[in-house]
Amino acid sequence: SELMEGMIDSPDARVIMVGSVTGNDNTVGGGGVYPIADLHDLDGFKAGFVNPISMADGYGFIGAKSYKDSKLCLMMMANFLHTKYHKLTGISFSSMYPGCIAESPLFREKRQWFRTYFPIFMKFITGGFVGEHEAGQRLFQTVHDPRCAKSGVYWSWNGGPREGRGAEALEKGGQISGGGGAGGGWDSIFENDQSSKVLNIETQMKLFEYATQITGAEWPQLKQITSPCPTLKVIGTVTQGMVKREELKRMQEMGRPGMEADAVEKPKISKTKKVVAATDRVVSGVLSNTVGRVARFAGRRVLGEIPETAKTGSFHETSPADASTMSQSTNEESSTISDLEGAEMIEQAIAEQLQKDKEVQVALDTEDEALFRELLVETKKDENTVNA
């Protein structure tokens, strides 16, 4: 959460979480070897993981299950962040399984015979062994390879058990980089399937909520996509006040029917809201009039003046009553448009916004010109060197 705000403006931002086959129970390694990764109802998370609570489901500690559950959590979190933030931030969220790193300190608590023979078994029998160096290369690929910019993916490397092994495996001590085993090299990467547990959106939401509460994480406010048009910026600023005013009015007048002891009872309004309401009564007329002038001025600014034929022409007969009403509304509009003070105010606001945008553009143009001159000087130096 602390890194995301700085990543939003990056052209190719990626968050990669290291998952595991053991957290994906649709595989032999994840679903056929006890204990199985399963978060149940996340009771451990819900209780805050306060000592002595040490498991996601709240039950007693088992090291292997704790590891598998943690991988399941990481893969689920990658999927949830993809759903929640990818389209709004452009950040890619994915997970990956580098392979079985059998000689790492991961199995340091196991018996000596297991630590001796398990790497041999993974190298020469299943072909699932991956060295630490190759696992690091795979992690690097997911953050560098353009193919891995896709979000919401569980990356793996192709190759079934014992594929491409044989004599070559014996010659290289079982470590084959780029062929067989838990996956091949750079070009064998693919989008792997995820289990129903990993894809469970309800559990993902609970996991995100509980983890945020436990860690105190503060997620960044999402960027609101706004139009660069200065006129629309001014209109947006003015209308924000009207939106708040109308919402407060709705809450005051309508209450919350069906959610209160007395359906007709109005909600209690705080002192602050009363002050806002009193102030609103004073400025509402001015504000609504101003927004009308802004809208009309914006229409003329962006679309131009309305043609006379559009104002007077009609394909339908108009009754005398409608004609008098139209005449009255036209006179009211003319009197409003003639309010030079309001028009000047809006025009000034737009002029200030245009000036700000112009200053930013001038700064960018200055940087581009300096870069161009530097490149031109370097090019001339290279030409002089070649001629010499």
Secondary structure as the mmCIF struct_conf table of DSSP 4:
data_model
#
loop_
_struct_conf.conf_type_id
_struct_conf.id
_struct_conf.beg_label_comp_id
_struct_conf.beg_label_asym_id
_struct_conf.beg_label_seq_id
_struct_conf.end_label_comp_id
_struct_conf.end_label_asym_id
_struct_conf.end_label_seq_id
TURN_TY1_P TURN_TY1_P1 GLU A 2 LEU A 3
HELX_RH_AL_P HELX_RH_AL_P1 MET A 4 MET A 7
TURN_TY1_P TURN_TY1_P2 ILE A 8 ASP A 9
TURN_TY1_P TURN_TY1_P3 PRO A 11 ASP A 12
STRN STRN1 ARG A 14 VAL A 18
HELX_RH_3T_P HELX_RH_3T_P1 VAL A 21 GLY A 23
TURN_TY1_P TURN_TY1_P4 ASP A 25 ASN A 26
BEND BEND1 THR A 27 THR A 27
HELX_RH_AL_P HELX_RH_AL_P2 VAL A 28 GLY A 31
BEND BEND2 GLY A 32 PRO A 35
HELX_LH_PP_P HELX_LH_PP_P1 ILE A 36 ALA A 37
TURN_TY1_P TURN_TY1_P5 HIS A 40 ASP A 41
HELX_RH_AL_P HELX_RH_AL_P3 ASP A 43 LYS A 46
TURN_TY1_P TURN_TY1_P6 ALA A 47 GLY A 48
TURN_TY1_P TURN_TY1_P7 ASN A 51 PRO A 52
BEND BEND3 MET A 55 MET A 55
TURN_TY1_P TURN_TY1_P8 ALA A 56 ASP A 57
BEND BEND4 GLY A 58 TYR A 59
HELX_RH_AL_P HELX_RH_AL_P4 GLY A 63 THR A 89
STRN STRN2 SER A 92 MET A 96
STRN STRN3 CYS A 100 CYS A 100
TURN_TY1_P TURN_TY1_P9 ALA A 102 GLU A 103
BEND BEND5 SER A 104 SER A 104
HELX_RH_3T_P HELX_RH_3T_P2 PRO A 105 PHE A 107
TURN_TY1_P TURN_TY1_P10 ARG A 108 GLU A 109
BEND BEND6 LYS A 110 LYS A 110
HELX_RH_AL_P HELX_RH_AL_P5 GLN A 112 PHE A 121
HELX_RH_PI_P HELX_RH_PI_P1 MET A 122 THR A 126
STRN STRN4 PHE A 129 PHE A 129
HELX_RH_AL_P HELX_RH_AL_P6 GLU A 132 HIS A 144
HELX_RH_3T_P HELX_RH_3T_P3 PRO A 146 ALA A 149
BEND BEND7 SER A 151 GLY A 152
STRN STRN5 TYR A 154 TRP A 157
TURN_TY1_P TURN_TY1_P11 PRO A 161 GLY A 164
TURN_TY1_P TURN_TY1_P12 GLY A 166 GLY A 166
HELX_RH_AL_P HELX_RH_AL_P7 ALA A 167 GLU A 171
TURN_TY1_P TURN_TY1_P13 LYS A 172 GLY A 174
BEND BEND8 SER A 177 GLY A 180
TURN_TY1_P TURN_TY1_P14 GLY A 181 ALA A 182
BEND BEND9 GLY A 185 GLY A 185
HELX_RH_3T_P HELX_RH_3T_P4 TRP A 186 SER A 188
STRN STRN6 ILE A 189 GLU A 191
TURN_TY1_P TURN_TY1_P15 SER A 196 LEU A 199
HELX_RH_AL_P HELX_RH_AL_P8 ILE A 201 THR A 215
TURN_TY1_P TURN_TY1_P16 GLY A 216 GLY A 216
HELX_LH_PP_P HELX_LH_PP_P2 TRP A 219 ILE A 225
HELX_RH_AL_P HELX_RH_AL_P9 PRO A 230 MET A 254
TURN_TY1_P TURN_TY1_P17 PRO A 257 GLY A 258
BEND BEND10 MET A 259 ASP A 262
TURN_TY1_P TURN_TY1_P18 ALA A 263 VAL A 264
HELX_LH_PP_P HELX_LH_PP_P3 GLU A 265 LYS A 268
HELX_RH_AL_P HELX_RH_AL_P10 LYS A 271 LEU A 303
HELX_LH_PP_P HELX_LH_PP_P4 GLU A 305 PRO A 307
HELX_RH_AL_P HELX_RH_AL_P11 GLU A 308 THR A 312
BEND BEND11 PHE A 315 HIS A 316
HELX_RH_AL_P HELX_RH_AL_P12 PRO A 320 ILE A 337
TURN_TY1_P TURN_TY1_P19 SER A 338 SER A 338
HELX_RH_AL_P HELX_RH_AL_P13 LEU A 340 ASN A 387
#
